[in-house]
Amino acid sequence: MIKVSSILIGVADLDKSKPFYEEILEMNFNEFRRPFASAKLNDIEFNIEENADYRTKDWAEKYIGGRKQVSFQVDNLEQFLQKVSDFGAKIVQQIETKPWGWKEAIISDIDGNEFIIEQEI
């Protein structure tokens, strides 16, 4: 059997980033010790991590910011984007309907980590 162990997301400051992941992406943090935090969404673990002296010199460039290769499914994309807007987070791309029967938008955290948010039509 194979399963996803964890997904890494780099951030500049865990304390500043934590509310986005808790309130917008509804992750539950089960460990928080800088430069590392672990949060779960359903059964998937996300490692939210800061840069640190022991990392390679280009770690921040590789892991903080940019489009992440993970997407999140919601029941109501319009309501979700309103929540994102009310929170003050950035909506990078408004809703687009895709030919495969889904609609999606893109949001980002304060470090520019972008996530696709999608809804099946």
C-alpha positions as CSV (number, residue, x, y, z in Angstrom):
1,M,0.0,0.0,0.0
2,I,1.1,3.5,-0.7
3,K,-0.3,6.8,0.6
4,V,0.6,10.4,0.9
5,S,2.8,11.0,4.0
6,S,2.9,14.8,4.0
7,I,2.9,17.9,1.8
8,L,5.5,20.6,2.4
9,I,4.6,24.3,2.3
10,G,7.3,26.9,3.0
11,V,6.5,30.2,4.8
12,A,8.5,33.2,5.9
13,D,6.9,33.3,9.4
14,L,4.9,30.6,11.0
15,D,3.2,32.8,13.5
16,K,1.9,35.2,10.7
17,S,1.0,32.3,8.4
18,K,-0.9,30.1,10.9
19,P,-4.2,32.0,10.8
20,F,-4.5,31.5,7.0
21,Y,-4.1,27.8,7.3
22,E,-6.4,27.5,10.3
23,E,-9.2,29.8,9.2
24,I,-9.1,29.6,5.4
25,L,-7.9,26.1,4.7
26,E,-9.4,24.7,7.9
27,M,-6.2,22.8,8.9
28,N,-5.8,21.6,12.5
29,F,-2.3,22.2,13.9
30,N,-1.0,19.3,16.0
31,E,2.6,20.4,16.3
32,F,4.0,23.9,16.3
33,R,7.7,24.4,17.1
34,R,9.7,26.8,14.9
35,P,10.8,26.4,12.2
36,F,8.4,23.5,11.8
37,A,4.6,23.0,12.2
38,S,2.4,20.1,11.3
39,A,-1.2,20.5,10.5
40,K,-3.8,18.1,9.2
41,L,-6.7,18.4,6.9
42,N,-8.8,15.3,7.0
43,D,-6.1,12.6,7.0
44,I,-3.5,14.5,5.0
45,E,-0.6,16.0,6.9
46,F,0.9,19.3,5.8
47,N,4.3,20.4,7.0
48,I,4.3,24.2,7.2
49,E,7.9,25.2,7.6
50,E,10.2,28.3,7.8
51,N,13.6,28.6,6.5
52,A,16.4,27.7,8.9
53,D,20.2,27.9,9.1
54,Y,20.5,24.1,8.5
55,R,18.7,24.3,5.2
56,T,20.3,24.7,1.8
57,K,20.9,28.3,0.8
58,D,18.3,28.2,-1.9
59,W,15.6,26.5,0.2
60,A,13.4,29.6,0.6
61,E,13.6,30.3,-3.1
62,K,12.4,26.8,-3.9
63,Y,9.7,26.3,-1.2
64,I,8.3,29.7,-0.3
65,G,5.8,31.2,-2.8
66,G,4.6,30.1,-6.2
67,R,1.9,27.6,-7.2
68,K,1.7,24.6,-5.0
69,Q,0.9,21.2,-6.6
70,V,-2.0,20.5,-4.4
71,S,-5.7,21.6,-4.9
72,F,-8.5,21.8,-2.4
73,Q,-12.1,20.9,-3.2
74,V,-15.0,22.9,-1.7
75,D,-18.8,22.5,-1.9
76,N,-19.5,26.1,-2.8
77,L,-16.7,28.0,-4.5
78,E,-18.5,31.4,-4.4
79,Q,-19.0,31.2,-0.6
80,F,-15.4,30.1,-0.1
81,L,-14.0,33.0,-2.0
82,Q,-16.2,35.4,0.0
83,K,-14.6,33.9,3.1
84,V,-11.1,34.4,1.6
85,S,-12.0,38.0,0.8
86,D,-13.5,38.7,4.2
87,F,-10.3,37.3,5.8
88,G,-8.2,39.6,3.7
89,A,-6.3,36.9,1.8
90,K,-5.5,37.3,-1.9
91,I,-7.6,35.9,-4.7
92,V,-5.1,35.4,-7.5
93,Q,-7.6,34.2,-10.1
94,Q,-11.3,34.5,-10.1
95,I,-13.6,31.6,-10.9
96,E,-13.1,29.9,-14.2
97,T,-15.2,27.0,-15.5
98,K,-13.1,24.2,-16.9
99,P,-14.2,21.8,-19.7
100,W,-13.8,18.8,-17.5
101,G,-16.9,19.8,-15.4
102,W,-15.2,21.7,-12.6
103,K,-14.8,25.4,-11.8
104,E,-11.8,26.7,-10.0
105,A,-10.1,29.8,-8.6
106,I,-6.6,30.4,-7.2
107,I,-5.9,32.0,-3.8
108,S,-2.6,32.7,-2.0
109,D,-1.3,33.1,1.5
110,I,0.8,36.0,2.7
111,D,3.9,34.5,1.3
112,G,2.5,34.0,-2.2
113,N,2.0,30.3,-1.9
114,E,-0.8,29.7,-4.4
115,F,-3.5,27.1,-4.1
116,I,-6.2,25.9,-6.6
117,I,-9.6,25.8,-5.0
118,E,-12.1,23.8,-7.0
119,Q,-15.7,22.7,-7.1
120,E,-17.3,20.0,-9.1
121,I,-20.2,21.3,-11.2
